[in-house]
Amino acid sequence: MASALRQKSAIGLEQIAVPTDHSFSDQRIALQSIVIRWLDKLRANSPASTSPQEQPVSPDSEVREALAKFIHAFDDLDWEGFRLAFADDATVFYRAFPERANGRTEFEKTFKTVFEQIRGGKTAAPYMDIQPKNMDTQIFGDVAVATFHLDDRTGFLNRRTIVLNKTVSGWKIVHLHASEIPASR
C-alpha cells in the first residue's frame, strides 16, 4: 500500500510496521492508536476543519457553559453533577455554612444537608429555578471570575462570586462566595 501511495506522490506519508503473527494479536490497541492519529491528522488538514462548527470555543463560552451545567445540576439537585463542578480543594462561603468550608469533605457535608432541605417533600426535578442576573465573567488565563446576583428571596439581593480554574477535565469551581444584603427600597 505504501509503495502505491508513493507512486502517486503522497505528501506526508509515514509508514509504520507493527509486528504481529495473526489478526488477533496484542498489537490491536497500538494499531488502533496509529489509525486514530492518522485520521486526526487528515481532519486537521482538511478544509472542513475550519468550518464554524469546529472553531475553538472561547474561554468565556467555556466558563459560561460550565456555570450553566453547575446551575442546572443545582436546580435539579443532581448530586453527582453538582459535586463534580468543584475542584477537590475548593473553598465555599454559603449562608448555610457557619464558616468557610475548606475542601471537598467540608463543603459536601453541608451541601448534602442543603440539598435535603431544598428537596423537602418534592419528588421530581427541578427543585429550584436559579436565574442569574447581570452575570459578568472575567478570564485571567486559566482562572475565571464570575459574578451575578439572584432575586430568589423577597427583600434580599443575593450575590454570588464563583472562581473557576481550567483543568484537564474542564473548568472547575475553586471558590464560591454567596452573600445577601437587604434589597434597597
Secondary structure, DSSP 8 states (H G I E B T S, - for coil): -HHHHHHTT-TT--------SSTT-TTHHHHHHHHHHHHHHHHHHSGGGGSGGGS---HHHHHHHHHHHHHHHHHTT-HHHHHTTEEEEEEEE-TT-SS-EESHHHHHHHHHHHHHHHHTT--SS-------EEEEEEEETTEEEEEEEE--STTEEEEEEEEEEEETTEEEEEEEEEEEEE---
